[in-house]
Amino acid sequence: MNAPRPAVSVRDDSSRRVFLALLDDGTEAGGAYYRRRDGVVTFTHTEVTPDLEGQGVGSTLAAGALDQVRAAGERIVALCPFIEAYVDRHPEYQDLRA
């Protein structure tokens, strides 16, 4: 039997330049690191806590970060292979590419 997927929210910690994946108890479960300049968010690296890998945390993190970029009216450059692959698999985010 598979364990239930953890509940994850995504928050932009601009002082650390990272979108954080947070569990309900506030524990950091991962991050999508970026540089931001002139309305373009360049994703450089994404990581998920090893014990939570394969449980959808990374996908929730990517979607949450991209949704916040869209809401801010910004575009993206995906240097991070995980974010690049996520955008490739989800055509609804293609328009965010700079």
N, CA, C and O of each residue as an XYZ file, in Angstrom:
392
protein
N       0.836     -1.174      0.000
C       0.000      0.000      0.000
C       0.886      1.244      0.000
O       1.860      1.316      0.749
N       0.549      2.215     -0.833
C       1.322      3.447     -0.933
C       0.933      4.418      0.173
O      -0.231      4.510      0.564
N       1.933      5.139      0.668
C       1.665      6.172      1.673
C       0.949      7.334      0.996
O       1.186      7.601     -0.183
N       0.079      8.027      1.724
C      -0.599      9.182      1.120
C       0.408     10.272      0.779
O       1.420     10.434      1.461
N       0.117     11.019     -0.288
C       0.982     12.134     -0.667
C       0.921     13.205      0.407
O      -0.155     13.496      0.930
N       2.060     13.794      0.743
C       2.039     14.855      1.744
C       1.375     16.114      1.188
O       1.460     16.395     -0.007
N       0.715     16.865      2.066
C       0.141     18.157      1.690
C       1.281     19.168      1.624
O       2.046     19.321      2.576
N       1.386     19.855      0.490
C       2.498     20.771      0.259
C       1.963     22.111     -0.214
O       1.088     22.170     -1.077
N       2.493     23.188      0.356
C       2.215     24.531     -0.153
C       3.536     25.103     -0.661
O       4.612     24.630     -0.293
N       3.442     26.117     -1.504
C       4.636     26.716     -2.091
C       4.657     28.202     -1.752
O       3.670     28.913     -1.941
N       5.797     28.652     -1.248
C       5.965     30.052     -0.859
C       7.273     30.577     -1.429
O       8.287     29.878     -1.418
N       7.250     31.794     -1.922
C       8.454     32.447     -2.434
C       9.186     33.101     -1.272
O       8.652     34.003     -0.628
N      10.393     32.654     -1.004
C      11.260     33.297     -0.012
C      12.260     34.133     -0.807
O      13.370     33.685     -1.097
N      11.853     35.348     -1.154
C      12.671     36.181     -2.042
C      14.011     36.552     -1.430
O      14.972     36.791     -2.162
N      14.100     36.607     -0.106
C      15.379     36.953      0.521
C      16.418     35.851      0.293
O      17.618     36.121      0.252
N      15.953     34.620      0.146
C      16.853     33.480     -0.123
C      16.843     33.093     -1.598
O      17.601     32.215     -2.011
N      15.990     33.742     -2.398
C      15.833     33.453     -3.826
C      15.500     31.987     -4.064
O      16.178     31.273     -4.803
N      14.408     31.568     -3.393
C      13.965     30.186     -3.528
C      12.461     30.107     -3.320
O      11.911     30.742     -2.419
N      11.801     29.319     -4.165
C      10.420     28.937     -3.909
C      10.500     27.696     -3.037
O      11.124     26.705     -3.416
N       9.874     27.746     -1.875
C       9.947     26.651     -0.913
C       8.716     25.772     -0.979
O       7.592     26.263     -1.084
N       8.933     24.469     -0.916
C       7.850     23.504     -0.726
C       7.760     23.274      0.771
O       8.720     22.820      1.394
N       6.599     23.589      1.352
C       6.416     23.496      2.799
C       5.337     22.480      3.134
O       4.262     22.484      2.535
N       5.629     21.608      4.097
C       4.627     20.686      4.604
C       3.702     21.437      5.551
O       3.994     22.563      5.952
N       2.592     20.812      5.903
C       1.611     21.454      6.785
C       2.206     21.949      8.097
O       1.748     22.951      8.647
N       3.218     21.260      8.599
C       3.817     21.659      9.877
C       4.912     22.715      9.711
O       5.578     23.078     10.681
N       5.099     23.214      8.465
C       6.100     24.244      8.206
C       7.466     23.715      7.809
O       8.368     24.494      7.500
N       7.627     22.397      7.813
C       8.902     21.800      7.435
C       9.193     22.062      5.964
O       8.327     21.883      5.107
N      10.428     22.490      5.679
C      10.839     22.684      4.297
C      11.093     21.320      3.665
O      11.927     20.546      4.133
N      10.351     21.042      2.584
C      10.455     19.756      1.909
C      11.264     19.858      0.623
O      11.568     18.842     -0.001
N      11.611     21.068      0.224
C      12.387     21.253     -0.994
C      12.390     22.699     -1.408
O      11.760     23.548     -0.777
N      13.114     22.973     -2.487
C      13.190     24.336     -2.980
C      13.549     24.394     -4.450
O      14.271     23.543     -4.969
N      13.028     25.419     -5.109
C      13.374     25.728     -6.495
C      14.104     27.068     -6.464
O      13.490     28.116     -6.261
N      15.410     27.022     -6.665
C      16.266     28.197     -6.538
C      16.287     28.980     -7.846
O      16.187     28.408     -8.931
N      16.418     30.290     -7.723
C      16.308     31.127     -8.908
C      17.121     32.406     -8.787
O      17.600     32.782     -7.717
N      17.253     33.061     -9.951
C      17.721     34.446    -10.039
C      16.580     35.211    -10.694
O      15.900     34.678    -11.570
N      16.368     36.440    -10.282
C      15.274     37.251    -10.846
C      15.868     38.568    -11.334
O      16.563     39.270    -10.599
N      15.571     38.884    -12.604
C      16.074     40.139    -13.165
C      15.186     40.575    -14.320
O      14.887     39.786    -15.216
N      14.770     41.823    -14.295
C      14.019     42.426    -15.394
C      12.810     41.597    -15.810
O      12.561     41.412    -17.002
N      12.060     41.100    -14.833
C      10.844     40.360    -15.130
C      11.052     38.939    -15.593
O      10.118     38.299    -16.076
N      12.279     38.430    -15.449
C      12.585     37.052    -15.838
C      13.117     36.308    -14.621
O      14.057     36.754    -13.961
N      12.501     35.173    -14.340
C      12.946     34.300    -13.254
C      13.714     33.147    -13.891
O      13.157     32.365    -14.661
N      15.000     33.053    -13.559
C      15.849     31.988    -14.086
C      15.989     30.920    -13.010
O      16.628     31.142    -11.981
N      15.385     29.755    -13.257
C      15.477     28.652    -12.308
C      16.814     27.943    -12.497
O      17.155     27.522    -13.602
N      17.563     27.817    -11.409
C      18.923     27.276    -11.484
C      19.049     25.870    -10.898
O      19.896     25.091    -11.336
N      18.221     25.545     -9.921
C      18.361     24.251     -9.245
C      17.089     23.963     -8.461
O      16.512     24.861     -7.847
N      16.658     22.719     -8.486
C      15.509     22.291     -7.676
C      15.910     21.047     -6.912
O      16.567     20.154     -7.447
N      15.505     21.003     -5.650
C      15.790     19.817     -4.841
C      14.619     19.524     -3.923
O      13.880     20.418     -3.512
N      14.475     18.240     -3.614
C      13.453     17.766     -2.685
C      14.165     16.934     -1.628
O      15.103     16.198     -1.936
N      13.721     17.052     -0.388
C      14.283     16.257      0.703
C      14.256     14.781      0.294
O      13.216     14.280     -0.133
N      15.386     14.083      0.421
C      15.470     12.712     -0.079
C      14.349     11.769      0.381
O      13.889     10.940     -0.405
N      13.909     11.879      1.625
C      12.866     10.958      2.100
C      11.486     11.275      1.525
O      10.544     10.511      1.732
N      11.354     12.402      0.799
C      10.073     12.771      0.178
C      10.102     12.664     -1.345
O       9.105     12.950     -2.007
N      11.240     12.254     -1.901
C      11.335     12.106     -3.352
C      10.333     11.068     -3.839
O      10.066     10.079     -3.157
N       9.787     11.303     -5.019
C       8.850     10.371     -5.618
C       7.442     10.449     -5.063
O       6.616      9.585     -5.358
N       7.152     11.467     -4.265
C       5.828     11.602     -3.655
C       5.066     12.827     -4.165
O       4.080     13.245     -3.559
N       5.524     13.396     -5.274
C       4.823     14.524     -5.867
C       5.226     15.884     -5.341
O       4.674     16.896     -5.772
N       6.169     15.934     -4.425
C       6.588     17.219     -3.853
C       7.217     18.101     -4.927
O       6.917     19.293     -5.007
N       8.081     17.525     -5.746
C       8.740     18.290     -6.795
C       7.760     18.858     -7.805
O       7.890     20.008     -8.224
N       6.787     18.060     -8.196
C       5.783     18.532     -9.151
C       4.922     19.638     -8.556
O       4.606     20.616     -9.233
N       4.544     19.484     -7.294
C       3.769     20.532     -6.624
C       4.594     21.805     -6.515
O       4.077     22.905     -6.706
N       5.868     21.653     -6.210
C       6.778     22.792     -6.112
C       6.897     23.499     -7.456
O       6.789     24.723     -7.525
N       7.118     22.745     -8.512
C       7.267     23.348     -9.843
C       5.998     24.093    -10.241
O       6.066     25.242    -10.677
N       4.846     23.452    -10.097
C       3.578     24.091    -10.473
C       3.334     25.345     -9.639
O       2.930     26.377    -10.176
N       3.573     25.264     -8.338
C       3.354     26.417     -7.467
C       4.270     27.571     -7.812
O       3.836     28.723     -7.826
N       5.539     27.281     -8.091
C       6.489     28.331     -8.457
C       6.094     28.963     -9.784
O       6.101     30.187     -9.917
N       5.749     28.132    -10.769
C       5.378     28.661    -12.083
C       4.085     29.470    -12.009
O       3.950     30.487    -12.690
N       3.149     29.030    -11.197
C       1.909     29.791    -11.029
C       2.183     31.167    -10.420
O       1.559     32.155    -10.808
N       3.112     31.230     -9.470
C       3.446     32.518     -8.855
C       4.192     33.425     -9.826
O       3.995     34.640     -9.815
N       5.047     32.845    -10.666
C       5.725     33.625    -11.699
C       4.676     34.221    -12.644
O       4.737     35.403    -12.984
N       3.722     33.398    -13.061
C       2.664     33.873    -13.955
C       1.863     35.004    -13.295
O       1.589     36.025    -13.926
N       1.495     34.819    -12.038
C       0.694     35.825    -11.329
C       1.433     37.158    -11.231
O       0.804     38.216    -11.203
N       2.750     37.110    -11.180
C       3.558     38.325    -11.097
C       3.805     38.943    -12.476
O       4.417     40.006    -12.578
N       3.329     38.277    -13.540
C       3.521     38.795    -14.885
C       4.938     38.629    -15.398
O       5.380     39.371    -16.275
N       5.655     37.646    -14.849
C       7.046     37.431    -15.231
C       7.151     36.263    -16.212
O       6.168     35.578    -16.493
N       8.357     36.055    -16.721
C       8.666     34.955    -17.635
C       9.744     34.100    -16.985
O      10.275     34.456    -15.934
N      10.066     32.973    -17.610
C      11.073     32.079    -17.033
C      12.155     31.696    -18.036
O      11.959     31.715    -19.251
N      13.300     31.351    -17.469
C      14.359     30.626    -18.152
C      14.640     29.433    -17.239
O      14.891     29.600    -16.046
N      14.597     28.242    -17.805
C      14.777     27.036    -16.995
C      16.153     26.428    -17.257
O      16.315     25.608    -18.161
N      17.137     26.834    -16.464
C      18.454     26.199    -16.515
C      18.429     24.886    -15.734
O      19.222     23.982    -15.997
N      17.525     24.794    -14.788
C      17.356     23.602    -13.961
C      16.690     22.507    -14.801
O      15.616     22.737    -15.355
N      17.298     21.332    -14.908
C      16.708     20.259    -15.714
C      15.327     19.818    -15.228
O      14.491     19.427    -16.043
N      15.072     19.872    -13.933
C      13.769     19.443    -13.421
C      12.674     20.403    -13.877
O      11.634     19.962    -14.367
N      12.889     21.700    -13.725
C      11.892     22.687    -14.147
C      11.725     22.625    -15.664
O      10.603     22.707    -16.163
N      12.815     22.481    -16.394
C      12.754     22.370    -17.857
C      11.881     21.179    -18.268
O      11.014     21.314    -19.132
N      12.107     20.033    -17.659
C      11.318     18.839    -17.988
C       9.858     19.018    -17.587
O       8.960     18.570    -18.299
N       9.617     19.667    -16.457
C       8.240     19.893    -16.010
C       7.495     20.764    -17.023
O       6.364     20.450    -17.393
N       8.113     21.841    -17.469
C       7.485     22.726    -18.449
C       7.266     21.971    -19.770
O       6.227     22.130    -20.411
N       8.233     21.162    -20.168
C       8.082     20.373    -21.399
C       6.870     19.450    -21.327
O       6.179     19.259    -22.327
N       6.606     18.873    -20.149
C       5.488     17.928    -19.969
C       4.144     18.611    -19.729
O       3.100     17.963    -19.798
N       4.161     19.908    -19.450
C       2.926     20.634    -19.119
C       2.770     21.838    -20.038
O       3.281     22.919    -19.743
N       2.070     21.655    -21.142
C       1.964     22.733    -22.137
C       1.328     24.015    -21.609
O       1.512     25.079    -22.200
N       0.588     23.934    -20.513
C      -0.022     25.140    -19.964
C       1.001     26.144    -19.447
O       0.655     27.290    -19.157
N       2.278     25.715    -19.328
C       3.330     26.622    -18.859
C       4.269     27.079    -19.972
O       5.177     27.869    -19.719
N       4.071     26.601    -21.189
C       4.955     26.951    -22.308
C       5.033     28.462    -22.537
O       6.090     28.982    -22.895
N       3.927     29.159    -22.334
C       3.892     30.608    -22.589
C       4.759     31.414    -21.622
O       4.988     32.604    -21.839
N       5.238     30.775    -20.560
C       6.085     31.493    -19.605
C       7.541     31.599    -20.055
O       8.310     32.379    -19.494
N       7.916     30.822    -21.059
C       9.311     30.836    -21.491
C       9.679     32.218    -22.053
O       8.948     32.801    -22.853
N      10.836     32.717    -21.605
C      11.323     34.025    -22.083
C      11.915     33.873    -23.471
O      12.380     34.852    -24.054
